[in-house]
Amino acid sequence: MAATTDDIRASVSKDIASLQQEVSRLQKMISAQGAEAYYEVRDRAGKAYEDALPRAKGAVAQIRAEGMAAAGAAREHAAATTTALALAGAIGFLAGYLFSGSQQPPHHWWR
């Protein structure tokens, strides 16, 4: 009976050592795959940034040019600009006044 108990212990110890080696191998494999995925994502993000940067610079330059053109036109036609802004403000005020007067107070279900 003692021999079978020792055999069982030896077998269990051998199985545990085998499982520990397998876990270690799996950890190394997962670590390698994680590092590979990290570098791949980092490279893709870098390429996307490099692709988007010239377009963003072009868009900023275009917006700046259009803003300068609009400011120049406003300076050249100050009276028309003032009239247009005053008219837009008056229309906005009138629309707000009309919409606020047409609404009834909300009816809440708990009243």
DRENDO-1510 file (C-alpha; in Angstrom, 1 decimal, always signed):
<recs>
REC; n; res; u; v; w
REC; 1; MET; +0.0; +0.0; +0.0 .
REC; 2; ALA; +2.9; +2.3; +0.7 .
REC; 3; ALA; +4.3; +1.9; -2.8 .
REC; 4; THR; +1.0; +2.9; -4.4 .
REC; 5; THR; +0.8; +6.0; -2.3 .
REC; 6; ASP; +4.3; +7.0; -3.2 .
REC; 7; ASP; +3.5; +6.2; -6.8 .
REC; 8; ILE; +0.4; +8.4; -6.7 .
REC; 9; ARG; +2.3; +11.3; -5.1 .
REC; 10; ALA; +5.1; +11.0; -7.7 .
REC; 11; SER; +2.5; +10.9; -10.5 .
REC; 12; VAL; +0.6; +13.9; -9.1 .
REC; 13; SER; +3.9; +15.9; -8.6 .
REC; 14; LYS; +4.8; +15.1; -12.2 .
REC; 15; ASP; +1.4; +16.2; -13.4 .
REC; 16; ILE; +1.7; +19.5; -11.4 .
REC; 17; ALA; +5.1; +20.2; -12.9 .
REC; 18; SER; +3.8; +19.5; -16.4 .
REC; 19; LEU; +0.9; +21.8; -15.8 .
REC; 20; GLN; +3.2; +24.5; -14.5 .
REC; 21; GLN; +5.4; +24.2; -17.6 .
REC; 22; GLU; +2.3; +24.4; -19.8 .
REC; 23; VAL; +1.0; +27.5; -18.0 .
REC; 24; SER; +4.4; +29.1; -18.3 .
REC; 25; ARG; +4.5; +28.4; -22.1 .
REC; 26; LEU; +1.0; +29.8; -22.5 .
REC; 27; GLN; +1.9; +33.0; -20.6 .
REC; 28; LYS; +4.9; +33.5; -22.9 .
REC; 29; MET; +2.8; +32.9; -25.9 .
REC; 30; ILE; +0.1; +35.4; -24.8 .
REC; 31; SER; +2.7; +37.9; -23.9 .
REC; 32; ALA; +4.3; +37.7; -27.3 .
REC; 33; GLN; +0.9; +38.0; -29.0 .
REC; 34; GLY; +0.0; +41.0; -26.9 .
REC; 35; ALA; +3.3; +42.7; -27.7 .
REC; 36; GLU; +2.8; +42.0; -31.4 .
REC; 37; ALA; -0.7; +43.4; -31.3 .
REC; 38; TYR; +0.5; +46.5; -29.4 .
REC; 39; TYR; +3.2; +47.3; -32.0 .
REC; 40; GLU; +0.8; +46.7; -34.9 .
REC; 41; VAL; -1.8; +49.0; -33.4 .
REC; 42; ARG; +0.9; +51.6; -32.7 .
REC; 43; ASP; +2.1; +51.4; -36.3 .
REC; 44; ARG; -1.4; +51.8; -37.7 .
REC; 45; ALA; -2.1; +54.8; -35.5 .
REC; 46; GLY; +1.2; +56.4; -36.6 .
REC; 47; LYS; +0.3; +55.8; -40.3 .
REC; 48; ALA; -3.2; +57.2; -39.8 .
REC; 49; TYR; -1.8; +60.3; -38.1 .
REC; 50; GLU; +0.7; +60.8; -40.9 .
REC; 51; ASP; -2.0; +60.4; -43.5 .
REC; 52; ALA; -4.4; +62.9; -41.7 .
REC; 53; LEU; -1.8; +65.5; -40.9 .
REC; 54; PRO; -1.4; +67.0; -44.4 .
REC; 55; ARG; -5.2; +67.1; -44.9 .
REC; 56; ALA; -5.6; +68.8; -41.5 .
REC; 57; LYS; -3.0; +71.4; -42.4 .
REC; 58; GLY; -4.7; +72.0; -45.7 .
REC; 59; ALA; -8.1; +72.4; -44.1 .
REC; 60; VAL; -6.7; +74.9; -41.5 .
REC; 61; ALA; -5.0; +76.9; -44.2 .
REC; 62; GLN; -8.2; +77.0; -46.2 .
REC; 63; ILE; -10.3; +78.0; -43.2 .
REC; 64; ARG; -7.8; +80.7; -42.4 .
REC; 65; ALA; -7.9; +82.0; -46.0 .
REC; 66; GLU; -11.7; +82.0; -46.0 .
REC; 67; GLY; -11.8; +83.8; -42.7 .
REC; 68; MET; -9.4; +86.5; -43.9 .
REC; 69; ALA; -11.4; +86.9; -47.1 .
REC; 70; ALA; -14.7; +87.2; -45.1 .
REC; 71; ALA; -13.0; +89.8; -42.7 .
REC; 72; GLY; -11.7; +91.7; -45.7 .
REC; 73; ALA; -15.2; +91.8; -47.3 .
REC; 74; ALA; -16.7; +92.9; -44.0 .
REC; 75; ARG; -14.2; +95.7; -43.8 .
REC; 76; GLU; -14.8; +96.8; -47.4 .
REC; 77; HIS; -18.6; +96.7; -47.0 .
REC; 78; ALA; -19.1; +97.8; -43.4 .
REC; 79; ALA; -22.6; +99.2; -43.9 .
REC; 80; ALA; -23.9; +96.1; -45.6 .
REC; 81; THR; -22.3; +93.8; -42.9 .
REC; 82; THR; -23.9; +95.8; -40.1 .
REC; 83; THR; -27.2; +95.8; -41.8 .
REC; 84; ALA; -27.0; +92.0; -42.4 .
REC; 85; LEU; -26.0; +91.3; -38.8 .
REC; 86; ALA; -28.8; +93.6; -37.4 .
REC; 87; LEU; -31.4; +91.9; -39.7 .
REC; 88; ALA; -30.3; +88.4; -38.7 .
REC; 89; GLY; -30.5; +89.5; -35.0 .
REC; 90; ALA; -34.0; +91.0; -35.5 .
REC; 91; ILE; -35.2; +87.8; -37.3 .
REC; 92; GLY; -33.8; +85.7; -34.5 .
REC; 93; PHE; -35.4; +87.8; -31.8 .
REC; 94; LEU; -38.8; +87.8; -33.6 .
REC; 95; ALA; -38.7; +84.0; -34.1 .
REC; 96; GLY; -37.8; +83.5; -30.5 .
REC; 97; TYR; -40.6; +85.8; -29.4 .
REC; 98; LEU; -43.2; +84.1; -31.6 .
REC; 99; PHE; -42.2; +80.6; -30.6 .
REC; 100; SER; -42.1; +81.4; -26.9 .
REC; 101; GLY; -45.6; +82.9; -27.0 .
REC; 102; SER; -47.2; +80.0; -28.8 .
REC; 103; GLN; -46.1; +77.4; -26.3 .
REC; 104; GLN; -48.4; +76.4; -23.5 .
REC; 105; PRO; -47.1; +75.5; -20.1 .
REC; 106; PRO; -46.2; +71.9; -19.9 .
REC; 107; HIS; -48.8; +69.6; -18.4 .
REC; 108; HIS; -47.1; +67.1; -16.0 .
REC; 109; TRP; -48.6; +63.8; -15.3 .
REC; 110; TRP; -48.1; +64.1; -11.6 .
REC; 111; ARG; -50.4; +67.1; -11.3 .
</recs>
